[in-house]
């Protein structure tokens, strides 16, 4: 059964899904943007838990409970910092999505919400990042998740995802 893909401009920390994805830094100890928002909403237990995860490499993903969030799990992933496209950024970003999907499948998370990874402080061009995200998720053949919500920070990002999904048919 093909995965259902939806779009939302909702605050990712408010979504009642099985798992949300945190676009984290390699320490997993909180930061700016969506990372900081998730840590604040989850409460101090998330930081305590993440201290024991020993960080995460670019392209990888690690799992934590959702604590005070309305989701069961947080999947933390570390996207690449954009350096012009010559440092395998697209492959690193693709590995983020593959790692996310693998963890979601492992815990049988039926619904996940994913922000536009690396497009904030890491400066990955949104059009290129959205293309990697949609292609990787749309081509997933795992049993779980069965529904992915791309959580868009603003209307222009939503429009990029929508155009890519329209091309997929």
DSSP file (Angstrom, degrees, kcal/mol; ACC not computed):
  #  RESIDUE AA STRUCTURE BP1 BP2  ACC     N-H-->O    O-->H-N    N-H-->O    O-->H-N    TCO  KAPPA ALPHA  PHI   PSI    X-CA   Y-CA   Z-CA
    1    1 A X              0   0    0      0, 0.0     3,-0.1     0, 0.0     2,-0.0   0.000 360.0 360.0 360.0 127.8    0.0    0.0    0.0
    2    2 A X        -     0   0    0      1,-0.1     2,-0.2   139,-0.0   139,-0.1  -0.325 360.0-102.7 -68.1 149.5    1.5    3.4   -1.0
    3    3 A X        -     0   0    0    137,-0.3     2,-0.4   135,-0.2   144,-0.2  -0.492  29.7-126.8 -72.6 137.3    2.3    5.9    1.8
    4    4 A X  E     -a  147   0A   0    142,-2.6   144,-2.8    -2,-0.2     2,-0.5  -0.716  24.6-160.4 -81.9 132.1   -0.2    8.7    2.2
    5    5 A X  E     +a  148   0A   0     -2,-0.4     2,-0.3   142,-0.2   144,-0.2  -0.973  12.9 175.6-120.0 125.8    1.6   12.1    2.1
    6    6 A X  E     -a  149   0A   0    142,-2.9   144,-2.8    -2,-0.5     2,-0.3  -0.789  19.3-137.3-121.2 166.1   -0.1   15.2    3.5
    7    7 A X  E     +a  150   0A   0     -2,-0.3     2,-0.3   142,-0.2   144,-0.2  -0.934  21.9 173.6-123.9 148.8    1.0   18.8    4.0
    8    8 A X  E     -a  151   0A   0    142,-2.1   144,-3.7    -2,-0.3     4,-0.1  -0.995  31.8-159.7-150.7 149.5    0.5   21.1    7.0
    9    9 A X        +     0   0    0     -2,-0.3   142,-0.1   142,-0.2     3,-0.1   0.145  59.5 124.1-109.7  15.7    1.5   24.5    8.2
   10   10 A X  S    S-     0   0    0      1,-0.1     2,-0.5     2,-0.1    -2,-0.1  -0.299  79.0 -89.6 -69.5 158.3    0.7   23.6   11.8
   11   11 A X    >   -     0   0    0      1,-0.2     3,-2.4     2,-0.1     4,-0.4  -0.600  35.6-139.1 -66.3 120.5    3.2   23.9   14.6
   12   12 A X  G >  S+     0   0    0     -2,-0.5     3,-1.0     1,-0.3    -1,-0.2   0.779  99.2  64.3 -57.5 -28.1    4.8   20.4   14.6
   13   13 A X  G 3  S+     0   0    0      1,-0.2    57,-0.6    56,-0.1    -1,-0.3   0.567 101.3  51.1 -74.5  -6.5    4.8   20.4   18.4
   14   14 A X  G <  S+     0   0    0     -3,-2.4     2,-0.4    55,-0.1    -1,-0.2   0.462  81.5 113.2-105.9  -3.9    1.0   20.4   18.4
   15   15 A X    <   -     0   0    0     -3,-1.0     2,-1.6    -4,-0.4    55,-0.1  -0.553  61.0-142.6 -80.2 128.6    0.4   17.5   16.0
   16   16 A X        +     0   0    0     -2,-0.4     2,-0.2    55,-0.1    55,-0.2  -0.648  54.6 129.0 -88.3  81.3   -1.2   14.3   17.5
   17   17 A X  S    S-     0   0    0     -2,-1.6    55,-0.6    56,-0.1    56,-0.2  -0.750  72.7-105.6-125.0 172.0    0.8   11.8   15.4
   18   18 A X  S    S+     0   0    0     93,-0.8    55,-2.2    -2,-0.2    54,-0.8   0.894 100.2   6.1 -68.2 -38.6    2.8    8.7   16.4
   19   19 A X  E     -cb  73 112A   0     92,-1.8    94,-1.9    53,-0.2     2,-0.3  -1.000  58.5-159.0-147.0 143.7    6.2   10.5   15.8
   20   20 A X  E     -cb  74 113A   0     53,-1.8    55,-2.9    -2,-0.3     2,-0.5  -0.893  24.1-126.0-115.1 155.5    7.5   13.9   15.0
   21   21 A X  E     -c   75   0A   0     92,-2.3     2,-0.6    -2,-0.3    94,-0.4  -0.861  13.9-151.1-104.4 133.2   10.9   14.5   13.5
   22   22 A X  E     -c   76   0A   0     53,-2.6    55,-2.7    -2,-0.5     2,-1.6  -0.911  10.1-144.8-102.5 119.0   13.3   16.9   15.1
   23   23 A X  E     +c   77   0A   0     -2,-0.6    12,-0.4    53,-0.2    55,-0.2  -0.683  44.5 177.2 -79.5  90.3   15.8   18.6   12.7
   24   24 A X        -     0   0    0     53,-2.4    55,-0.5    -2,-1.6     2,-0.2  -0.368  33.7-115.2 -98.2 167.5   18.5   18.5   15.4
   25   25 A X    >   -     0   0    0     53,-0.1     3,-1.4    -2,-0.1     5,-0.2  -0.553  47.1 -93.7 -91.6 171.3   22.1   19.5   15.7
   26   26 A X  T 3  S+     0   0    0      1,-0.3    30,-2.1    -2,-0.2    52,-0.1   0.697 123.5  57.7 -65.1 -19.3   24.7   16.7   16.2
   27   27 A X  T 3  S-     0   0    0     28,-0.2    28,-0.5     3,-0.1    -1,-0.3   0.775  90.4-147.2 -77.7 -25.0   24.6   17.1   20.0
   28   28 A X    <   +     0   0    0     -3,-1.4    -2,-0.1    26,-0.1     3,-0.1   0.636  65.1 117.7  64.3  18.1   20.9   16.4   20.2
   29   29 A X  S    S-     0   0    0      1,-0.3    -1,-0.1    21,-0.1    18,-0.1   0.112  82.1 -87.7-103.7  22.2   20.8   18.8   23.1
   30   30 A X        +     0   0    0     -5,-0.2    -1,-0.3     2,-0.0     2,-0.2  -0.062  52.5 167.6  94.6 162.9   18.5   21.5   21.7
   31   31 A X        -     0   0    0      2,-0.1     2,-0.1    -3,-0.1     8,-0.1  -0.809  40.7 -36.4-175.0-145.2   19.2   24.5   19.6
   32   32 A X  S >> S+     0   0    0     -2,-0.2     4,-1.2     3,-0.1     3,-0.9  -0.298  95.6  11.2 -92.8 179.6   17.3   27.1   17.5
   33   33 A X  H 3> S-     0   0    0      1,-0.2     4,-2.2     2,-0.2     5,-0.2  -0.136 129.0  -8.5  57.6-139.2   14.3   26.8   15.3
   34   34 A X  H 3> S+     0   0    0      1,-0.2     4,-2.6     2,-0.2    -1,-0.2   0.844 134.4  59.6 -62.8 -34.5   12.3   23.6   15.3
   35   35 A X  H <> S+     0   0    0     -3,-0.9     4,-2.2   -12,-0.4    -1,-0.2   0.944 109.0  42.4 -59.2 -49.9   14.9   21.9   17.5
   36   36 A X  H  X S+     0   0    0     -4,-1.2     4,-2.6     1,-0.2    -2,-0.2   0.893 113.3  53.1 -64.1 -40.6   14.4   24.5   20.3
   37   37 A X  H  X S+     0   0    0     -4,-2.2     4,-2.4     2,-0.2    -2,-0.2   0.902 110.1  47.6 -62.9 -41.3   10.6   24.5   19.9
   38   38 A X  H  X S+     0   0    0     -4,-2.6     4,-2.5     2,-0.2     5,-0.2   0.923 112.5  48.7 -66.2 -44.4   10.5   20.7   20.3
   39   39 A X  H  X S+     0   0    0     -4,-2.2     4,-1.6    -5,-0.2     7,-0.2   0.917 112.9  47.7 -62.3 -42.8   12.7   20.7   23.3
   40   40 A X  H  < S+     0   0    0     -4,-2.6    -2,-0.2     1,-0.2    -1,-0.2   0.927 115.6  44.2 -63.7 -44.4   10.7   23.5   25.0
   41   41 A X  H  < S+     0   0    0     -4,-2.4    -2,-0.2     1,-0.2    -1,-0.2   0.844 112.8  51.1 -71.1 -33.6    7.4   21.8   24.3
   42   42 A X  H  < S-     0   0    0     -4,-2.5    26,-1.9    -5,-0.2     3,-0.3   0.798 107.7-132.4 -74.4 -28.1    8.6   18.3   25.4
   43   43 A X    >X  -     0   0    0     -4,-1.6     3,-1.6    -5,-0.2     4,-0.7  -0.257  36.4 -55.4  96.4 172.1    9.9   19.6   28.7
   44   44 A X  H 3> S+     0   0    0      1,-0.3     4,-2.1     2,-0.2    -1,-0.2   0.690 122.5  74.0 -64.4 -19.4   13.2   19.1   30.5
   45   45 A X  H 3> S+     0   0    0     -3,-0.3     4,-2.6     1,-0.2    -1,-0.3   0.845  91.0  58.3 -62.4 -32.0   12.9   15.3   30.4
   46   46 A X  H <> S+     0   0    0     -3,-1.6     4,-3.0    -7,-0.2    -1,-0.2   0.940 106.3  46.9 -64.6 -45.6   13.7   15.3   26.6
   47   47 A X  H  X S+     0   0    0     -4,-0.7     4,-1.7     1,-0.2    -2,-0.2   0.927 112.3  50.6 -60.8 -44.7   17.1   17.1   27.3
   48   48 A X  H  X S+     0   0    0     -4,-2.1     4,-0.5     1,-0.2    -1,-0.2   0.919 113.3  45.8 -58.6 -43.7   17.9   14.6   30.1
   49   49 A X  H >< S+     0   0    0     -4,-2.6     3,-1.4     1,-0.2     4,-0.2   0.928 110.5  53.0 -64.9 -45.9   17.0   11.7   27.8
   50   50 A X  H ><>S+     0   0    0     -4,-3.0     3,-1.5     1,-0.3     5,-0.6   0.775  95.2  69.1 -65.0 -26.2   19.0   13.1   24.8
   51   51 A X  H ><5S+     0   0    0     -4,-1.7     3,-0.5     1,-0.3    -1,-0.3   0.811 100.1  50.5 -59.8 -28.2   22.1   13.5   27.0
   52   52 A X  T <<5S+     0   0    0     -3,-1.4    -1,-0.3    -4,-0.5    -2,-0.2   0.463  93.0  74.2 -89.5  -2.1   22.3    9.7   27.1
   53   53 A X  T < 5S-     0   0    0     -3,-1.5    -1,-0.2    -4,-0.2    -2,-0.2   0.590  92.9-137.3 -86.5 -10.2   22.0    9.3   23.3
   54   54 A X  T < 5 -     0   0    0     -3,-0.5    -3,-0.1    -4,-0.4   -26,-0.1   0.851  50.0 -76.3  58.5  38.5   25.6   10.5   22.8
   55   55 A X      < -     0   0    0     -5,-0.6     2,-0.3   -28,-0.5   -28,-0.2  -0.058  52.1-103.3  72.3-173.9   24.8   12.7   19.8
   56   56 A X        -     0   0    0    -30,-2.1     2,-0.1     4,-0.1   -28,-0.1  -0.983  20.5-121.5-155.2 139.8   24.1   11.7   16.2
   57   57 A X    >   -     0   0    0     -2,-0.3     3,-2.2     1,-0.1    21,-0.5  -0.448  47.0 -83.3 -79.2 155.9   26.0   11.8   13.0
   58   58 A X  T 3  S+     0   0    0      1,-0.3    21,-0.2    -2,-0.1    -1,-0.1  -0.377 119.7  21.5 -56.9 131.3   24.8   13.7    9.9
   59   59 A X  T 3  S+     0   0    0     19,-3.0    40,-0.3     1,-0.3    -1,-0.3   0.264 106.2 104.0  90.6 -11.4   22.4   11.5    8.0
   60   60 A X    <   -     0   0    0     -3,-2.2    18,-1.0    18,-0.2    -1,-0.3  -0.300  54.5-150.6 -92.8-179.3   21.6    9.4   11.1
   61   61 A X  E     -D   77   0A   0     16,-0.2     2,-0.3    38,-0.1    16,-0.2  -0.989   6.4-166.3-152.7 146.9   18.6    9.4   13.4
   62   62 A X  E     -D   76   0A   0     14,-2.4    14,-3.2    -2,-0.3     2,-0.3  -0.956  17.4-129.4-135.0 155.0   17.9    8.5   17.0
   63   63 A X  E     +D   75   0A   0     -2,-0.3     2,-0.3    12,-0.2    12,-0.2  -0.800  25.8 166.3-110.4 142.3   14.7    7.9   18.9
   64   64 A X  E     -D   74   0A   0     10,-2.1    10,-2.7    -2,-0.3   -18,-0.1  -0.959  41.2 -93.6-141.4 162.2   13.3    9.4   22.1
   65   65 A X  E     -D   73   0A   0     -2,-0.3     8,-0.3     8,-0.2     7,-0.1  -0.314  31.9-124.6 -65.8 162.2   10.0    9.4   23.9
   66   66 A X    >   -     0   0    0      6,-1.9     3,-2.2     1,-0.2     7,-0.2   0.619  37.2-177.1 -84.1 -14.4    7.8   12.5   23.2
   67   67 A X  T 3  S+     0   0    0      5,-0.3    -1,-0.2     1,-0.3   -24,-0.1  -0.325  73.6   3.5  51.2-114.7    7.4   13.3   26.9
   68   68 A X  T 3  S+     0   0    0    -26,-1.9    -1,-0.3    -2,-0.2     2,-0.1   0.417 111.6 101.2 -83.7   4.1    5.0   16.4   27.1
   69   69 A X  S <  S-     0   0    0     -3,-2.2   -55,-0.1     2,-0.2    -3,-0.1  -0.464  84.8-116.7 -81.0 158.6    4.4   16.4   23.3
   70   70 A X  S    S+     0   0    0    -57,-0.6     2,-0.3    -2,-0.1    -1,-0.1   0.298  93.1  81.8 -79.7  13.2    1.1   14.9   21.9
   71   71 A X  S    S-     0   0    0    -55,-0.2   -53,-0.2    -5,-0.1    -5,-0.2  -0.789  76.5-136.1-112.9 159.2    3.2   12.3   20.0
   72   72 A X  S    S+     0   0    0    -54,-0.8    -6,-1.9   -55,-0.6    -5,-0.3   0.856  84.4  28.3 -79.3 -36.2    4.7    9.1   21.4
   73   73 A X  E     -cD  19  65A   0    -55,-2.2   -53,-1.8    -8,-0.3     2,-0.4  -0.887  56.3-153.3-128.8 152.9    8.1    9.4   19.8
   74   74 A X  E     -cD  20  64A   0    -10,-2.7   -10,-2.1    -2,-0.3     2,-0.7  -0.999  14.0-157.4-119.6 126.4   10.6   12.1   18.6
   75   75 A X  E     -cD  21  63A   0    -55,-2.9   -53,-2.6    -2,-0.4     2,-0.5  -0.918  11.9-156.5-103.3 112.3   12.9   11.0   15.8
   76   76 A X  E     +cD  22  62A   0    -14,-3.2   -14,-2.4    -2,-0.7     2,-0.3  -0.761  16.5 175.3 -91.9 129.2   16.0   13.2   15.9
   77   77 A X  E     -cD  23  61A   0    -55,-2.7   -53,-2.4    -2,-0.5     2,-0.6  -0.971  24.8-139.5-133.6 152.1   17.9   13.6   12.7
   78   78 A X        -     0   0    0    -18,-1.0   -19,-3.0   -21,-0.5   -18,-0.2  -0.926  21.4-159.9-114.8 109.7   20.9   15.7   11.8
   79   79 A X        -     0   0    0     -2,-0.6     2,-0.1   -55,-0.5    39,-0.1  -0.342  27.0 -91.2 -82.3 167.5   20.8   17.2    8.3
   80   80 A X        -     0   0    0      9,-0.3     2,-0.5    37,-0.1    44,-0.2  -0.455  31.3-119.9 -78.0 149.9   23.7   18.5    6.3
   81   81 A X        -     0   0    0     -2,-0.1     2,-0.3    42,-0.1    42,-0.2  -0.785  36.0-115.7 -83.7 129.5   24.9   22.0    6.4
   82   82 A X        +     0   0    0     40,-2.8    -1,-0.0    -2,-0.5    42,-0.0  -0.522  41.6 166.8 -71.4 124.5   24.7   23.5    2.9
   83   83 A X  S    S-     0   0    0     -2,-0.3     3,-0.1     0, 0.0    -1,-0.1   0.060  75.5 -67.2-124.2  22.7   28.2   24.3    1.5
   84   84 A X  S    S-     0   0    0      1,-0.1    -2,-0.1     2,-0.1    40,-0.0   0.359  78.1 -78.9 110.0  -4.5   27.2   24.9   -2.1
   85   85 A X  S    S+     0   0    0      2,-0.0     3,-0.3     0, 0.0     5,-0.2   0.520 108.0 102.2  93.4   5.5   26.2   21.3   -3.0
   86   86 A X        +     0   0    0      1,-0.2    -2,-0.1    -3,-0.1    -4,-0.0   0.390  66.1  68.6-103.1   3.4   29.7   20.0   -3.5
   87   87 A X  S    S-     0   0    0      0, 0.0    -1,-0.2     0, 0.0    -3,-0.0  -0.143 117.9 -93.5-115.5  37.7   30.0   18.1   -0.2
   88   88 A X  S  > S+     0   0    0     -3,-0.3     4,-2.3     1,-0.1     5,-0.2   0.786  72.3 152.9  60.4  29.6   27.5   15.3   -0.9
   89   89 A X  H  >  +     0   0    0      1,-0.2     4,-2.6     2,-0.2    -9,-0.3   0.892  67.7  53.1 -58.5 -41.5   24.7   17.3    0.8
   90   90 A X  H  > S+     0   0    0      1,-0.2     4,-2.5     2,-0.2    -1,-0.2   0.903 110.3  47.1 -63.2 -40.8   22.0   15.6   -1.2
   91   91 A X  H  > S+     0   0    0      2,-0.2     4,-2.2     1,-0.2    -1,-0.2   0.904 112.1  50.1 -67.4 -40.8   23.1   12.1   -0.2
   92   92 A X  H  X S+     0   0    0     -4,-2.3     4,-1.5     2,-0.2    -2,-0.2   0.913 112.7  47.3 -62.2 -42.0   23.4   13.1    3.4
   93   93 A X  H  X S+     0   0    0     -4,-2.6     4,-1.8     2,-0.2    -2,-0.2   0.912 109.9  52.3 -67.1 -41.6   19.9   14.6    3.4
   94   94 A X  H  X S+     0   0    0     -4,-2.5     4,-2.3     1,-0.2    -1,-0.2   0.901 106.9  53.8 -59.7 -40.3   18.5   11.5    1.6
   95   95 A X  H  X S+     0   0    0     -4,-2.2     4,-2.7     1,-0.2    -1,-0.2   0.848 102.5  58.8 -64.2 -33.0   20.1    9.4    4.4
   96   96 A X  H  X S+     0   0    0     -4,-1.5     4,-2.5     2,-0.2    -1,-0.2   0.960 109.0  43.5 -56.8 -50.5   18.3   11.5    7.0
   97   97 A X  H  X S+     0   0    0     -4,-1.8     4,-2.5     1,-0.2    -2,-0.2   0.887 113.5  50.5 -66.2 -38.8   14.9   10.6    5.4
   98   98 A X  H  X S+     0   0    0     -4,-2.3     4,-2.3     2,-0.2    -1,-0.2   0.899 111.9  48.5 -64.3 -39.5   15.9    6.9    5.1
   99   99 A X  H  X S+     0   0    0     -4,-2.7     4,-2.3   -40,-0.3    -2,-0.2   0.896 111.2  50.5 -66.3 -40.4   17.0    6.8    8.7
  100  100 A X  H  X S+     0   0    0     -4,-2.5     4,-2.7    -5,-0.2     5,-0.2   0.947 112.1  46.5 -60.1 -50.0   13.7    8.5    9.8
  101  101 A X  H  X S+     0   0    0     -4,-2.5     4,-2.5     1,-0.2    -2,-0.2   0.897 110.8  52.9 -62.2 -41.2   11.7    6.0    7.8
  102  102 A X  H  X S+     0   0    0     -4,-2.3     4,-2.2     2,-0.2    -1,-0.2   0.921 112.1  44.3 -62.7 -43.6   13.7    3.0    9.2
  103  103 A X  H  X S+     0   0    0     -4,-2.3     4,-2.1     2,-0.2    -2,-0.2   0.913 112.5  51.8 -67.6 -41.3   13.2    4.2   12.8
  104  104 A X  H  <>S+     0   0    0     -4,-2.7     5,-2.8     1,-0.2     4,-0.3   0.904 112.0  47.4 -60.2 -40.2    9.5    4.8   12.2
  105  105 A X  H ><5S+     0   0    0     -4,-2.5     3,-0.8    39,-0.3    -1,-0.2   0.898 108.1  55.9 -66.1 -40.8    9.1    1.3   10.7
  106  106 A X  H 3<5S+     0   0    0     -4,-2.2    -2,-0.2     1,-0.3    -1,-0.2   0.887 116.0  35.3 -60.4 -41.0   11.0   -0.2   13.7
  107  107 A X  T 3<5S-     0   0    0     -4,-2.1    -1,-0.3    -5,-0.1    -2,-0.2   0.340 111.2-120.5 -96.0   6.9    8.6    1.3   16.3
  108  108 A X  T < 5 +     0   0    0     -3,-0.8     2,-0.7    -4,-0.3    -3,-0.2   0.867  43.8 177.6  55.9  42.4    5.6    0.8   13.9
  109  109 A X      < -     0   0    0     -5,-2.8    36,-0.5    -6,-0.2    -1,-0.2  -0.667  12.6-169.7 -74.6 114.0    4.8    4.5   13.9
  110  110 A X  S    S+     0   0    0     -2,-0.7    37,-2.4    35,-0.2    36,-1.8   0.877  70.9  35.8 -75.3 -37.2    1.9    4.8   11.5
  111  111 A X  E     + e   0 147A   0     35,-0.2   -92,-1.8    34,-0.2   -93,-0.8  -0.966  67.1 174.3-123.0 132.4    1.9    8.6   11.3
  112  112 A X  E     -be  19 148A   0     35,-2.0    37,-3.0    -2,-0.4     2,-0.4  -0.969  19.1-148.7-132.9 151.2    4.9   10.9   11.3
  113  113 A X  E     -be  20 149A   0    -94,-1.9   -92,-2.3    -2,-0.3     2,-0.4  -0.979  17.1-171.2-119.5 132.3    5.4   14.6   10.9
  114  114 A X  E     - e   0 150A   0     35,-2.9    37,-2.8    -2,-0.4   -92,-0.1  -0.981  11.1-146.8-128.1 129.0    8.6   15.9    9.3
  115  115 A X  E     - e   0 151A   0     -2,-0.4     2,-1.6   -94,-0.4    37,-0.2  -0.303  46.8 -80.5 -80.7 176.2    9.8   19.5    9.0
  116  116 A X    >   -     0   0    0     35,-0.5     3,-1.6    -2,-0.1     4,-0.2  -0.635  59.4-139.1 -79.5  89.9   11.9   20.8    6.1
  117  117 A X  T 3  S+     0   0    0     -2,-1.6   -37,-0.1     1,-0.2    16,-0.1  -0.218  73.0   1.9 -60.1 134.6   15.2   19.4    7.3
  118  118 A X  T 3  S+     0   0    0    -39,-0.1     6,-2.9     1,-0.1   -36,-0.3   0.413  97.8 108.4  73.1   2.6   18.4   21.6    7.0
  119  119 A X  S <  S+     0   0    0     -3,-1.6     7,-0.2     4,-0.2    -2,-0.1   0.533  73.9  49.8 -90.5  -4.0   16.5   24.5    5.4
  120  120 A X  S >  S-     0   0    0     -4,-0.2     3,-2.0     3,-0.1    -3,-0.0   0.617 127.5  -3.6 -94.5-109.1   16.7   26.8    8.4
  121  121 A X  T 3  S+     0   0    0      1,-0.3    -2,-0.1     2,-0.1   -88,-0.0   0.703 131.6  60.0 -61.3 -21.3   20.0   27.5   10.1
  122  122 A X  T 3  S-     0   0    0    -41,-0.1   -40,-2.8     2,-0.1    -1,-0.3   0.497  98.6-139.9 -90.0  -2.9   21.8   25.0    7.9
  123  123 A X    <   +     0   0    0     -3,-2.0     2,-0.3     1,-0.2    -4,-0.2   0.643  37.4 163.9  61.3  22.8   20.8   27.0    4.7
  124  124 A X        -     0   0    0     -6,-2.9    -1,-0.2   -44,-0.2    -2,-0.1  -0.575  51.8-102.1 -68.4 130.2   20.0   24.1    2.4
  125  125 A X     >  -     0   0    0     -2,-0.3     4,-2.7     1,-0.1     3,-0.3  -0.335  27.7-136.2 -57.9 128.8   18.0   25.6   -0.5
  126  126 A X  H  > S+     0   0    0      1,-0.2     4,-2.9     2,-0.2     5,-0.3   0.866  99.8  54.1 -58.9 -40.6   14.4   24.8    0.2
  127  127 A X  H  > S+     0   0    0      1,-0.2     4,-1.4     2,-0.2    -1,-0.2   0.914 113.8  41.9 -63.0 -40.9   13.6   23.8   -3.4
  128  128 A X  H  > S+     0   0    0     -3,-0.3     4,-1.9     2,-0.2    -2,-0.2   0.901 115.9  49.1 -71.4 -40.8   16.4   21.2   -3.5
  129  129 A X  H  X S+     0   0    0     -4,-2.7     4,-2.4     1,-0.2    -2,-0.2   0.908 110.0  50.8 -65.6 -42.1   15.7   20.0    0.1
  130  130 A X  H  X S+     0   0    0     -4,-2.9     4,-2.8    -5,-0.2     5,-0.3   0.877 107.7  54.1 -63.8 -37.1   12.0   19.5   -0.6
  131  131 A X  H  X S+     0   0    0     -4,-1.4     4,-2.4    -5,-0.3     5,-0.3   0.929 109.8  46.4 -63.2 -45.2   12.8   17.5   -3.8
  132  132 A X  H  X S+     0   0    0     -4,-1.9     4,-2.4     2,-0.2     5,-0.3   0.924 114.2  49.7 -61.0 -44.5   15.0   15.1   -1.8
  133  133 A X  H  X S+     0   0    0     -4,-2.4     4,-2.6     2,-0.2     5,-0.3   0.953 113.8  42.5 -61.0 -52.8   12.3   14.8    0.9
  134  134 A X  H  X S+     0   0    0     -4,-2.8     4,-2.8     1,-0.2     5,-0.2   0.928 115.9  48.3 -64.3 -45.9    9.4   14.1   -1.4
  135  135 A X  H  X S+     0   0    0     -4,-2.4     4,-1.4    -5,-0.3    -1,-0.2   0.922 115.0  45.0 -61.3 -43.8   11.3   11.7   -3.7
  136  136 A X  H  < S+     0   0    0     -4,-2.4     4,-0.2    -5,-0.3    -2,-0.2   0.941 118.4  41.0 -67.9 -47.2   12.7    9.7   -0.7
  137  137 A X  H >< S+     0   0    0     -4,-2.6     3,-1.5    -5,-0.3    -2,-0.2   0.923 113.8  52.6 -67.7 -44.1    9.5    9.4    1.2
  138  138 A X  H 3< S+     0   0    0     -4,-2.8  -135,-0.2    -5,-0.3    -1,-0.2   0.803 110.6  49.0 -63.1 -28.8    7.3    8.8   -1.8
  139  139 A X  T 3< S+     0   0    0     -4,-1.4    -1,-0.3    -5,-0.2    -2,-0.2   0.373  82.8 124.9 -92.7   4.7    9.6    5.9   -2.9
  140  140 A X    <   -     0   0    0     -3,-1.5  -137,-0.3    -4,-0.2    -3,-0.1  -0.377  38.4-173.1 -66.1 140.6    9.6    4.2    0.5
  141  141 A X        +     0   0    0     -2,-0.1    -1,-0.1  -139,-0.1     2,-0.1   0.211  42.5 120.8-118.6  13.7    8.6    0.6    0.6
  142  142 A X        -     0   0    0      1,-0.1     3,-0.1     2,-0.1   -40,-0.0  -0.355  69.7-123.3 -75.3 159.9    8.5    0.0    4.3
  143  143 A X  S    S+     0   0    0      1,-0.1     2,-0.3    -2,-0.1    -1,-0.1   0.880  83.6  79.2 -68.8 -38.6    5.3   -1.0    6.1
  144  144 A X  S    S+     0   0    0    -43,-0.1   -39,-0.3     2,-0.1   -34,-0.2  -0.922  70.6  40.9-122.6 149.9    5.4    2.0    8.4
  145  145 A X        -     0   0    0    -36,-0.5   -35,-0.2    -2,-0.3   -34,-0.2   0.604  57.1-178.4 -75.6 159.5    4.8    4.8    8.4
  146  146 A X  S    S+     0   0    0    -36,-1.8  -142,-2.6     1,-0.3     2,-0.4   0.622  74.4  33.4 -95.3 -16.8    1.5    4.7    6.5
  147  147 A X  E     -ae   4 111A   0    -37,-2.4   -35,-2.0  -144,-0.2     2,-0.4  -0.983  65.2-170.6-142.7 128.6    1.1    8.5    6.6
  148  148 A X  E     -ae   5 112A   0   -144,-2.8  -142,-2.9    -2,-0.4     2,-0.6  -0.968   6.4-160.0-118.5 133.2    3.7   11.2    6.4
  149  149 A X  E     -ae   6 113A   0    -37,-3.0   -35,-2.9    -2,-0.4     2,-0.8  -0.957  10.2-148.2-111.6 118.5    2.9   14.9    7.1
  150  150 A X  E     -ae   7 114A   0   -144,-2.8  -142,-2.1    -2,-0.6     2,-0.8  -0.793  17.1-149.1 -83.8 116.1    5.4   17.4    5.8
  151  151 A X  E     -ae   8 115A   0    -37,-2.8   -35,-0.5    -2,-0.8     2,-0.4  -0.784  12.9-156.4 -93.7 109.7    5.1   20.2    8.3
  152  152 A X        -     0   0    0   -144,-3.7   -37,-0.1    -2,-0.8     3,-0.0  -0.725  15.1-149.5 -97.3 133.0    5.9   23.4    6.5
  153  153 A X  S    S+     0   0    0     -2,-0.4     2,-0.3     1,-0.1    -1,-0.1   0.816  78.9   3.2 -67.5 -32.7    7.1   26.5    8.3
  154  154 A X  S  > S-     0   0    0      1,-0.1     4,-2.1     0, 0.0     3,-0.4  -0.944  80.9 -94.3-151.2 166.8    5.5   29.0    5.9
  155  155 A X  H  > S+     0   0    0     -2,-0.3     4,-2.5     1,-0.2     5,-0.2   0.854 118.7  56.3 -57.7 -38.4    3.3   29.2    2.8
  156  156 A X  H  > S+     0   0    0      2,-0.2     4,-1.8     1,-0.2    -1,-0.2   0.907 109.3  46.8 -61.4 -38.1    6.2   29.3    0.3
  157  157 A X  H  > S+     0   0    0     -3,-0.4     4,-2.3     2,-0.2    -2,-0.2   0.915 110.8  52.4 -67.1 -41.8    7.5   26.1    1.7
  158  158 A X  H  X S+     0   0    0     -4,-2.1     4,-2.7     1,-0.2    -2,-0.2   0.912 107.9  52.0 -57.4 -43.4    4.1   24.6    1.5
  159  159 A X  H  X S+     0   0    0     -4,-2.5     4,-2.4     2,-0.2    -1,-0.2   0.871 107.3  52.5 -63.6 -37.6    3.8   25.6   -2.2
  160  160 A X  H  X S+     0   0    0     -4,-1.8     4,-2.0     2,-0.2    -2,-0.2   0.950 112.5  44.1 -62.6 -48.8    7.2   23.9   -2.9
  161  161 A X  H  X S+     0   0    0     -4,-2.3     4,-2.7     1,-0.2     5,-0.2   0.921 112.7  52.6 -61.3 -43.7    6.0   20.6   -1.4
  162  162 A X  H  X S+     0   0    0     -4,-2.7     4,-2.4     1,-0.2    -1,-0.2   0.912 108.4  49.9 -61.4 -43.2    2.6   20.9   -3.1
  163  163 A X  H  X S+     0   0    0     -4,-2.4     4,-1.6     2,-0.2    -1,-0.2   0.905 112.3  47.7 -62.0 -41.7    4.2   21.4   -6.6
  164  164 A X  H  X S+     0   0    0     -4,-2.0     4,-1.4     2,-0.2    -2,-0.2   0.907 112.2  48.7 -66.1 -41.5    6.5   18.4   -6.1
  165  165 A X  H  X S+     0   0    0     -4,-2.7     4,-0.9     1,-0.2    -2,-0.2   0.879 108.3  54.6 -66.3 -36.7    3.6   16.2   -4.9
  166  166 A X  H  < S+     0   0    0     -4,-2.4     3,-0.4     1,-0.2    -1,-0.2   0.865 106.4  52.3 -63.4 -35.6    1.5   17.4   -7.9
  167  167 A X  H  < S+     0   0    0     -4,-1.6    -1,-0.2     1,-0.2    -2,-0.2   0.831 103.6  57.6 -68.2 -32.0    4.3   16.2  -10.2
  168  168 A X  H  <        0   0    0     -4,-1.4    -1,-0.2    -5,-0.1    -2,-0.2   0.735 360.0 360.0 -71.2 -21.0    4.3   12.8   -8.5
  169  169 A X     <        0   0    0     -4,-0.9    -3,-0.2    -3,-0.4    -2,-0.1   0.454 360.0 360.0  84.2 360.0    0.7   12.4   -9.5
